[in-house]
Amino acid sequence: MTATAAARDERAMPKGRDLYVVLGALMLAMLLAALDQTIVSTALPTIVSDLGGLNHLSWVVTAYLLASTASTPLWGKLGDQYGRKRLFQASIVIFLIGSALCGLSQNMLELIVFRALQGLGGGGLMVLAVAIVGDVVPPRERGRYQGLFGAVFGVASVCGPLLGGWFVDNLTWRWVFYINLPIGVVALAVIAAVLHATGDRERHRIDYLGTLLIVGWAVGLVLMTTWGGTRYAWASAPIIGLAVGSVALIAVWVLVERRAAEPIMPPSLLRHPVFALGGAISFAVGFAMFGALTFLPIFLQVVHGVSPTLSGVYLLPMMLGLLISSIGSGQLITRFGRYKIYPMVGTPIIALALYLCSSLDENSTTLSMSLRFALLGFGLGLVMQVLVIAVQNAVSYEDLGSATSGVTFFRQIGGSFGVAVFGSIFSNQLADHVADLARVLPAGFDPAAVQGNPGLLDRYPAAVKDAVLHAYAESIDSVFFWAVPVAAVAFVLTWFLREVPLRATSQTTDYGEGLGAAPNARSSRHEMERALSELMRRDARAFELYDRLAASSGVSLPAGSVWALCRIAKDGTVTGQDLADRAGVRVEQGRPYVDRLVDAGYVLRREGALSVTPSGRGAAERLFEARRAGLSRHLDGWAPEEHPELADILSRLAEASLGDEADGEVLGPGTRPAARGA
């Protein structure tokens, strides 16, 4: 892309208030999708009490996770191909329809189906919101603004359980879903009014069959783990059939991915040792995280009798521990360049925390529970973000986007299995314990009713109440006890995770990939643009940068004149007033810098218009090339000379980042004077 074309693209982007309104709407939409991964957890006991279907409890969470995970790559590629604004609006509409139907559900089957529909829209919200940032924000600023979306996931992970409980206590569980409607409508209206259809269109050969096969084998395996030992015996024909069918679908999926022009997950990645280990560890982490988030509120509300809102408050230590360790480990990795130690420490912490949670009972104190929850969150935070960094640092450029999305994919799938397996264990254990209590329980006793309204136990004698609470505590303890081996296996796998020298681009942490387990579907190009834009923010101050570029390219001009030359070269022709407006100064302040360009023969001034001369364009090209050479240092280990797309990224970012409006401070009063002859 030429400098003029890059400047034209930049001028089309929203500015000032319009930009902040667009970003606000994008963040609102993403917040809705991120919240719906966690907001349901504290409402589940009440939902089960109202709709019945205790054995299907896990599917309320699993349906959303599976649908959002499987649809994420489709939304990303369809947005590239048909325009992200249109697809983003469609995803909002689907999400809102799913939310409304969830709130209207009359039985558990309806709720599960509508949660899947909601997840389908949620996948689009999360992936397209981040992609649109690249369409509306200049390259130099993208790292900063995309970092805000990581904060959205942090807020969602902390506030989700708390909000879910508040709605149950003060309205009804249906408002967990209804609240999405007014917020979503606002986001939809703002996007329609302010966001223009921008961004390059890119043709894709979309892997629809691969997506369907992923959904097929994932649903089959989750059904097997959900029904095994509850509805059907493990050795029964339905369970064996699900197992055989799922394995067959996995085999077909691998064959299809080998032949697909743009596979969702290239089979070669599965043979990459770092990716394979990272995916397996990520699966285990998702298993533990979503399983805990689903069943801890049940323990708190039933066994300890706290309100749904308070159960969300009790989970805050877990979420805060996750935030602290995610952000802290990312900062330490950036500083010291070592990453393997964090999952090696984090996975045994997860195993220990799960084991400690398996000893909780109806007599556990608030302090002891809070410490256990905080320890679990701390361990999770040490692992989730680091696995993304390890994989990104090890794969080739061609696989960068697929590897990043693959790690988050396995985490989400692990969460789906974790919730299903935890649910199966819980249901089996509760049924066994209730059967053992048959002699003391009254006829017609319904465990699901107690789960939704623990206050019902107050109607029974103290001996009955104590026995039931202990049965619930032991059932949920079994859930966490059987999760310990999963974390232990992950710990063993971390010993085989190979640590290689950290590339500069791998030191740019995207916390959205770690906080809240955000699904990802960015391409290799988008991943590299995000990393480079973040590294560009760490460059020297604009004044020093332009001075350095002038010296290295043989352009004998002060920083302010270099900025003006790059800006004029990108625009072709610009009035003095427009140039001053871009710099944020008065015309009189900027005139000395432009006079230097006119005197040097780089710029012509005619009737108030400034246009670049051939010699000026040549000087600007040398400056762009010097900037490109400087940026290429960040790509050590990526071999941009072997990848035309990487070379194009460098050229575009070099041109876009010089003469940028954010650099206009070089013409401001704080810079050195640039008088004639200086």
C-alpha positions in Angstrom: 0.0 0.0 0.0 1.3 3.5 -0.8 1.7 6.2 1.7 -1.2 8.1 0.1 -3.5 5.1 0.3 -2.5 4.6 3.9 -3.3 8.2 4.7 -6.7 7.9 2.9 -7.6 4.9 5.0 -6.6 6.8 8.2 -8.8 9.8 7.2 -11.8 7.5 6.8 -11.5 6.3 10.4 -13.7 7.9 13.1 -12.1 10.6 15.2 -12.7 12.1 18.6 -16.1 11.6 20.1 -17.2 9.3 17.2 -14.3 7.0 17.9 -15.0 6.8 21.6 -18.7 6.1 21.0 -17.8 3.3 18.6 -15.3 1.8 21.0 -17.8 2.1 23.8 -20.5 0.2 21.8 -18.0 -2.5 20.9 -16.9 -2.9 24.5 -20.6 -3.0 25.6 -21.3 -5.8 23.2 -18.2 -7.8 24.1 -19.1 -7.3 27.8 -22.5 -9.0 27.2 -20.9 -12.0 25.5 -18.2 -12.3 28.2 -20.6 -12.0 31.1 -22.8 -14.8 29.7 -19.9 -17.2 30.2 -20.0 -16.7 34.0 -23.2 -14.8 35.0 -25.4 -17.9 34.9 -23.3 -19.8 37.5 -24.8 -18.2 40.6 -28.3 -18.4 39.1 -28.1 -22.2 38.3 -29.5 -23.5 41.6 -32.6 -21.3 41.2 -33.0 -22.2 37.6 -33.0 -25.9 38.4 -35.5 -25.4 41.1 -37.9 -23.5 38.8 -37.5 -25.6 35.6 -36.4 -29.0 37.0 -33.9 -31.2 35.2 -31.1 -31.4 37.8 -29.3 -33.9 35.5 -29.1 -31.4 32.7 -27.7 -28.6 34.8 -24.3 -28.7 33.2 -25.7 -28.2 29.7 -26.9 -24.7 30.6 -23.2 -23.7 30.7 -21.9 -26.2 28.2 -24.3 -25.3 25.4 -23.1 -21.7 25.4 -19.4 -22.6 25.6 -19.6 -25.1 22.7 -21.7 -22.8 20.4 -19.5 -19.7 21.0 -16.3 -21.7 20.6 -17.3 -23.5 17.4 -18.7 -20.4 15.7 -15.8 -18.1 16.5 -13.6 -19.0 13.5 -16.6 -18.8 11.2 -17.5 -15.3 12.4 -14.0 -14.1 11.9 -13.7 -15.3 8.3 -17.2 -14.3 7.3 -16.4 -10.8 8.7 -13.3 -10.6 6.6 -15.2 -11.7 3.5 -18.5 -9.8 3.7 -17.7 -6.9 6.0 -17.4 -6.8 9.7 -20.1 -4.2 10.5 -22.8 -6.2 8.9 -21.8 -9.4 10.5 -21.3 -7.8 13.9 -24.9 -6.4 13.7 -26.1 -9.9 12.8 -24.3 -11.4 15.8 -25.9 -8.8 18.1 -29.3 -9.7 16.8 -28.8 -13.4 17.2 -27.4 -12.9 20.7 -30.4 -10.8 21.7 -32.9 -13.2 20.2 -31.2 -16.0 22.1 -31.3 -14.0 25.3 -35.0 -13.2 25.0 -35.8 -16.8 24.4 -33.7 -18.0 27.3 -35.6 -15.7 29.6 -38.9 -17.1 28.3 -37.9 -20.8 28.6 -40.4 -23.0 30.3 -38.3 -26.1 30.7 -34.6 -27.1 30.8 -34.5 -28.4 27.2 -35.7 -25.1 25.8 -33.2 -23.2 27.9 -30.3 -25.4 26.7 -31.3 -24.9 23.0 -31.7 -21.2 23.4 -28.4 -21.0 25.3 -26.7 -22.5 22.3 -28.4 -19.9 20.1 -27.1 -17.2 22.4 -23.6 -18.7 22.3 -23.7 -18.6 18.5 -24.2 -14.8 18.6 -21.8 -14.4 21.5 -18.9 -16.0 19.5 -19.5 -13.3 16.8 -19.6 -10.5 19.4 -16.3 -11.4 20.9 -14.2 -12.0 17.8 -15.7 -9.3 15.6 -15.5 -6.5 18.3 -11.7 -6.9 18.5 -11.4 -7.2 14.7 -13.3 -3.9 14.2 -10.8 -2.1 16.4 -8.3 -2.7 13.6 -10.7 -1.0 11.2 -11.3 2.2 13.3 -8.0 2.8 15.1 -4.7 3.8 13.4 -2.0 1.1 13.6 0.1 2.9 16.2 -2.8 3.1 18.7 -4.3 -0.4 18.2 -2.3 -2.1 20.9 -3.6 0.5 23.5 -7.2 0.2 22.5 -7.2 -3.6 22.0 -5.8 -3.8 25.6 -9.0 -2.2 26.8 -10.9 -5.3 25.6 -8.7 -7.4 27.9 -10.0 -5.3 30.7 -13.5 -6.1 29.6 -12.9 -9.8 30.2 -11.4 -9.0 33.6 -14.5 -7.0 34.6 -16.7 -9.8 33.3 -14.9 -12.5 35.2 -15.2 -10.6 38.4 -18.7 -9.2 38.0 -20.4 -12.1 36.3 -21.2 -14.3 39.3 -22.0 -11.3 41.4 -24.5 -9.8 38.9 -26.1 -13.2 38.4 -26.8 -13.6 42.1 -28.1 -10.0 42.4 -30.6 -10.5 39.7 -31.9 -13.7 41.3 -32.2 -12.1 44.7 -33.8 -8.8 43.5 -35.7 -9.7 40.4 -35.9 -13.3 38.9 -33.3 -15.5 37.3 -34.9 -14.6 33.9 -33.4 -11.1 34.2 -29.9 -12.7 33.9 -30.9 -12.9 30.2 -33.4 -10.0 29.9 -30.7 -7.5 31.0 -28.9 -8.1 27.7 -31.8 -6.7 25.7 -31.7 -2.9 26.5 -27.9 -2.9 26.6 -27.7 -4.8 23.3 -30.2 -2.6 21.6 -28.1 0.5 22.6 -25.0 -1.1 21.2 -26.8 -2.1 18.0 -28.1 1.5 17.5 -24.8 3.1 18.0 -23.0 0.7 15.7 -25.6 1.4 13.0 -25.4 5.1 13.4 -21.7 5.8 13.9 -19.6 2.9 12.5 -19.0 3.0 8.8 -18.4 -0.1 6.7 -14.6 -0.1 6.6 -11.7 -2.5 6.3 -10.3 -4.6 3.5 -12.4 -7.5 2.1 -10.6 -10.8 2.0 -11.9 -13.9 0.2 -11.9 -17.1 2.2 -12.7 -20.8 1.5 -14.6 -21.3 4.8 -14.3 -24.7 6.4 -18.0 -25.3 7.2 -17.6 -29.1 7.2 -14.8 -29.0 9.7 -16.9 -26.8 12.0 -19.8 -29.2 11.9 -17.6 -32.1 12.6 -16.1 -30.3 15.6 -19.5 -29.7 17.0 -20.5 -33.3 16.3 -17.6 -35.0 18.2 -17.7 -32.4 21.0 -21.4 -32.8 21.6 -21.0 -36.6 21.4 -18.3 -36.8 24.0 -20.0 -34.3 26.3 -23.3 -36.3 26.0 -21.3 -39.5 26.8 -19.8 -37.9 30.0 -23.1 -36.4 31.0 -25.2 -39.5 30.6 -22.6 -42.1 31.6 -23.5 -43.5 35.0 -26.6 -41.4 35.3 -29.2 -42.0 32.6 -27.4 -45.0 31.2 -24.8 -47.4 32.5 -21.2 -46.9 31.3 -21.3 -50.2 29.5 -24.7 -49.6 27.9 -25.2 -49.5 24.1 -26.0 -45.7 24.0 -22.8 -44.7 25.9 -20.7 -47.1 23.8 -22.4 -45.8 20.6 -21.6 -42.2 21.6 -18.0 -43.1 22.3 -17.5 -44.9 19.0 -19.4 -42.3 17.0 -17.4 -39.4 18.5 -14.0 -41.2 17.8 -15.2 -41.8 14.2 -16.1 -38.1 13.8 -12.7 -37.1 15.1 -11.0 -39.3 12.6 -13.2 -37.9 9.8 -12.5 -34.4 11.0 -8.7 -34.9 10.9 -9.0 -36.2 7.3 -11.2 -33.2 6.3 -8.8 -30.7 7.9 -5.9 -32.2 5.9 -7.8 -31.5 2.6 -9.3 -28.2 3.6 -8.0 -25.1 1.9 -8.3 -23.0 5.1 -8.7 -25.6 7.9 -10.0 -24.4 11.3 -7.0 -26.2 12.9 -4.2 -27.4 10.6 -3.4 -31.0 11.4 0.3 -30.1 11.3 -0.3 -28.0 14.4 -1.4 -31.1 16.4 2.0 -32.6 15.6 3.8 -29.6 16.9 5.1 -30.5 20.4 4.7 -27.1 22.0 1.2 -26.7 20.6 0.1 -30.2 21.5 1.3 -29.8 25.1 -0.1 -26.3 25.3 -3.5 -27.5 24.1 -3.6 -30.4 26.5 -2.6 -28.2 29.5 -5.1 -25.6 28.4 -7.8 -28.2 28.2 -7.1 -29.2 31.8 -7.1 -25.5 32.9 -10.5 -24.9 31.3 -11.8 -28.1 32.8 -10.9 -26.9 36.3 -12.0 -23.3 35.9 -15.5 -23.7 34.4 -16.2 -26.7 36.6 -15.3 -24.7 39.7 -17.3 -21.7 38.6 -20.4 -23.9 38.0 -20.4 -25.9 41.2 -19.0 -23.6 43.8 -22.1 -21.5 43.8 -24.2 -24.6 44.4 -22.1 -25.5 47.4 -22.3 -22.0 48.8 -26.1 -21.6 48.3 -27.2 -25.0 49.4 -24.6 -26.1 52.0 -24.0 -22.7 53.5 -27.3 -21.2 52.8 -26.0 -17.9 51.5 -28.0 -15.9 49.0 -27.2 -15.9 45.3 -25.7 -12.4 45.5 -23.5 -13.4 48.5 -22.4 -16.5 46.6 -21.0 -14.2 43.9 -19.2 -12.2 46.6 -17.7 -15.4 48.0 -16.2 -16.1 44.5 -14.5 -12.7 44.3 -11.2 -14.0 45.9 -11.0 -16.6 43.1 -11.5 -13.9 40.4 -9.1 -11.5 42.1 -6.5 -14.2 42.4 -6.8 -14.9 38.7 -6.5 -11.3 37.8 -3.4 -10.7 39.9 -1.5 -13.7 38.7 -2.5 -13.2 35.0 -1.3 -9.6 35.0 1.7 -10.2 37.2 3.0 -13.2 35.2 2.6 -11.3 32.0 4.6 -8.4 33.4 7.4 -10.7 34.7 7.6 -12.6 31.4 8.0 -9.3 29.5 10.8 -8.2 31.9 12.8 -11.5 32.2 11.8 -13.4 29.0 11.1 -16.7 30.8 7.7 -18.4 30.8 7.9 -22.1 31.5 8.2 -21.7 35.3 4.7 -20.2 35.6 2.7 -23.2 34.4 5.1 -25.5 36.3 4.2 -23.6 39.5 0.6 -22.8 38.5 -0.6 -26.4 37.8 0.4 -27.9 41.2 -1.2 -24.9 42.8 -4.5 -25.7 40.9 -4.2 -29.3 42.0 -3.6 -28.3 45.7 -6.5 -25.8 45.6 -8.9 -28.4 44.1 -7.8 -30.9 46.8 -8.4 -28.4 49.5 -11.8 -27.6 48.1 -12.7 -31.3 48.2 -12.4 -31.1 52.0 -14.9 -28.2 52.4 -18.1 -29.0 54.4 -21.0 -27.3 56.0 -18.8 -26.2 58.9 -16.1 -24.5 56.8 -15.4 -20.9 57.8 -15.6 -18.0 55.4 -11.9 -17.3 55.7 -10.9 -20.9 54.9 -13.2 -21.0 51.9 -11.9 -17.6 50.6 -8.3 -18.7 50.9 -9.0 -21.9 49.0 -10.9 -20.0 46.2 -8.1 -17.4 46.0 -5.5 -20.1 45.7 -7.4 -21.7 42.9 -7.7 -18.4 41.0 -4.1 -17.6 41.5 -3.0 -21.0 40.0 -5.4 -20.6 37.0 -4.0 -17.1 36.3 -0.4 -18.4 36.2 -1.2 -20.8 33.5 -3.9 -19.5 31.1 -2.1 -16.5 29.7 1.3 -18.1 29.6 0.2 -21.0 27.4 -0.8 -18.5 24.7 2.6 -16.9 24.9 4.4 -20.2 24.8 2.6 -21.4 21.7 2.8 -18.0 19.9 6.6 -18.0 20.6 7.1 -21.5 19.1 5.1 -21.7 15.9 5.9 -20.4 12.5 4.3 -17.2 11.1 1.9 -19.2 8.9 0.5 -21.0 12.0 0.5 -18.0 14.4 -3.2 -17.2 14.1 -4.4 -20.8 14.1 -2.1 -21.7 17.1 -3.4 -18.8 19.2 -7.0 -19.6 18.5 -6.3 -23.3 19.0 -5.1 -22.9 22.5 -8.2 -20.9 23.5 -10.3 -23.4 21.6 -9.0 -26.3 23.7 -9.5 -24.2 26.9 -13.2 -23.7 26.0 -13.7 -27.3 25.0 -12.0 -28.3 28.3 -14.5 -26.1 30.1 -17.4 -27.8 28.3 -16.1 -31.2 29.3 -15.3 -30.1 32.8 -18.8 -28.8 33.5 -20.3 -32.0 32.0 -18.0 -34.4 33.9 -18.4 -32.4 37.2 -22.2 -32.5 36.6 -22.2 -36.3 36.1 -20.1 -36.9 39.2 -22.3 -34.6 41.3 -25.5 -36.2 40.1 -24.3 -39.7 40.8 -22.9 -38.9 44.2 -26.0 -37.0 45.3 -28.2 -39.8 44.1 -26.1 -42.3 46.1 -26.1 -40.2 49.2 -29.8 -39.5 49.1 -30.5 -43.2 48.7 -28.4 -43.8 51.8 -30.5 -41.3 53.7 -33.8 -42.9 52.6 -34.6 -44.0 56.1 -34.5 -40.4 57.6 -35.9 -38.5 54.6 -39.6 -37.8 54.2 -41.5 -39.4 51.3 -41.3 -37.3 48.1 -38.2 -35.4 49.1 -36.8 -33.6 46.0 -33.1 -32.7 46.1 -33.5 -30.3 43.1 -36.1 -28.3 45.0 -33.7 -27.9 47.9 -30.9 -26.9 45.5 -33.1 -24.0 44.2 -34.4 -23.0 47.6 -32.3 -24.3 50.6 -34.8 -22.6 52.9 -37.1 -25.6 52.3 -34.9 -27.6 54.7 -36.1 -25.4 57.6 -39.4 -27.3 57.4 -37.7 -30.5 58.4 -36.2 -31.6 61.7 -32.6 -30.6 62.5 -31.4 -34.2 61.9 -32.9 -34.3 58.4 -31.5 -30.9 57.5 -28.0 -31.7 58.7 -28.0 -35.0 56.9 -29.1 -33.4 53.6 -26.6 -30.6 53.8 -23.8 -33.1 54.5 -24.9 -35.2 51.5 -24.7 -32.1 49.3 -21.3 -31.2 50.7 -19.9 -34.7 50.2 -21.3 -34.8 46.6 -19.6 -31.5 45.6 -16.4 -32.5 47.5 -16.3 -35.6 45.2 -16.4 -33.2 42.2 -13.3 -31.4 43.2 -11.5 -34.5 44.4 -11.8 -36.1 41.0 -10.6 -32.9 39.3 -7.3 -33.2 41.1 -5.9 -35.9 38.8 -6.7 -33.7 35.8 -4.6 -30.9 37.2 -1.9 -33.4 38.2 -1.6 -34.6 34.6 -1.3 -31.0 33.5 1.5 -30.5 35.9 3.4 -33.5 34.5 2.9 -32.2 31.0 4.4 -28.8 31.9 7.8 -30.5 32.5 7.9 -31.4 28.8 6.9 -27.9 27.6 10.0 -26.6 25.7 11.1 -23.1 26.5 12.7 -21.2 23.6 14.1 -17.7 23.6 11.3 -15.2 23.8 10.6 -13.2 20.6 9.9 -9.5 21.0 6.3 -10.0 19.7 5.6 -12.6 22.3 6.2 -10.1 25.0 3.1 -8.1 24.1 0.5 -9.6 26.4 -3.2 -9.7 25.2 -4.9 -10.2 28.6 -8.2 -10.9 26.8 -6.8 -14.3 25.9 -6.1 -15.0 29.5 -8.9 -13.3 31.5 -12.3 -14.9 31.2 -11.0 -17.4 28.7 -11.8 -15.4 25.6 -12.1 -17.3 22.3 -9.9 -16.0 19.6 -10.0 -16.1 15.8 -7.5 -13.6 14.6 -5.4 -14.4 11.6 -1.6 -14.5 11.6 -1.6 -11.0 10.1 -3.9 -9.6 12.7 -1.8 -11.2 15.5 1.3 -9.7 14.2 -0.2 -6.3 13.6 -1.5 -6.3 17.2 1.9 -7.2 18.6 3.8 -4.7 16.5 1.4 -1.9 17.3 1.9 -2.6 21.0 5.7 -2.6 20.6 5.5 0.7 18.7 3.9 2.2 21.7 7.0 1.5 23.6 9.2 3.4 21.2 11.1 6.5 22.2 9.2 9.8 22.4 8.0 11.1 19.1 10.5 13.9 19.1 13.4 11.5 19.6 12.1 9.1 17.1 11.9 11.7 14.3 15.4 13.0 15.1 16.8 9.5 14.9 15.0 8.7 11.6 16.3 12.0 10.1 19.9 11.1 11.1 19.7 7.5 9.8 18.1 8.5 6.5 20.3 11.4 5.7 17.5 14.0 5.9 18.9 17.1 7.5 15.8 18.4 9.1 14.5 19.0 12.6 11.9 16.6 14.1 9.0 19.0 13.4 9.9 19.3 9.7 10.3 15.6 9.4 6.8 15.0 10.8 5.3 17.6 8.4 7.1 16.1 5.4 5.8 12.6 6.2 2.3 14.0 6.6 2.3 16.0 3.4 3.8 13.0 1.5 1.0 10.8 2.7 -1.7 13.3 1.9 -0.2 14.5 -1.4 -1.6 18.0 -1.1 -2.8 19.6 2.1 -3.6 23.2 3.2 -1.5 24.8 5.8 -4.6 25.1 8.1 -5.3 21.4 7.7 -1.7 20.5 8.5 -1.8 22.7 11.6 -5.1 21.1 12.7 -3.6 17.7 12.4 -0.7 18.8 14.5 -2.9 20.5 17.1 -1.1 23.8 16.8 -1.7 27.3 15.3 -0.5 27.9 11.8 2.0 30.4 13.1 3.6 27.7 15.3 4.0 25.3 12.4 5.1 27.7 9.7 8.8 27.6 10.6 8.9 23.9 10.1 7.2 24.1 6.8 9.5 26.9 5.7 12.4 24.6 6.1 10.7 22.1 3.8 10.0 24.8 1.2 13.6 26.1 1.4 15.0 22.5 0.9 12.8 22.0 -2.2 10.8 19.2 -0.6 7.5 21.0 -0.6 5.8 23.6 -2.9 3.6 26.3 -1.4 0.9 27.7 -3.7 -2.0 29.8 -2.6 -2.0 28.3 0.8 -1.8 24.7 -0.4 1.3 22.5 0.3 2.3 19.7 -2.1 5.2 17.3 -2.0 7.9 17.6 -4.7 9.7 14.6 -6.3 12.7 15.2 -4.1 10.4 15.5 -1.1 8.8 12.2 -1.9 12.2 10.6 -2.2 13.2 12.0 1.2 9.9 10.7 2.7 10.5 7.3 1.2 13.9 7.1 2.9 12.3 8.1 6.2 9.6 5.4 5.7 12.3 2.8 4.9 14.3 3.8 8.0 11.2 3.4 10.1 10.6 0.0 8.4 14.1 -1.1 9.3 13.6 -0.1 12.9 10.4 -2.0 13.1 11.9 -5.1 11.5 14.1 -5.5 14.6 11.0 -6.5 16.5 10.5 -9.4 14.0 13.8 -11.2 14.8 13.0 -14.9 14.5 10.1 -14.4 12.1 12.0 -14.1 8.9 10.0 -11.3 7.2 12.1 -11.7 4.1 10.6 -15.2 3.6 7.0 -14.0 4.1 5.6 -11.4 1.7 2.7 -10.7 4.1 5.0 -9.9 6.9 7.0 -7.5 4.6 3.7 -5.8 3.7 2.8 -5.4 7.4 6.1 -3.7 8.0 5.7 -1.4 5.1 2.1 -0.4 6.0 2.9 0.2 9.7 6.0 2.2 8.8 4.1 4.5 6.6 1.0 4.7 8.8 3.0 5.5 12.0 4.9 8.4 10.5 3.2 11.8 10.2 0.5 10.3 12.5 -1.8 12.8 14.3 -0.7 11.4 17.6 2.8 12.6 16.8 1.8 16.2 16.3 3.5 17.1 19.6 6.7 17.5 17.6 5.3 20.8 16.4 4.1 21.9 19.8 5.6 24.5 22.1 7.6 21.8 24.0 9.9 21.0 21.1 13.2 22.7 20.1 12.9 25.7 17.9 13.5 25.2 14.2 14.5 28.6 12.9 15.9 29.1 9.5 19.5 27.9 9.3 19.2 25.8 12.5 
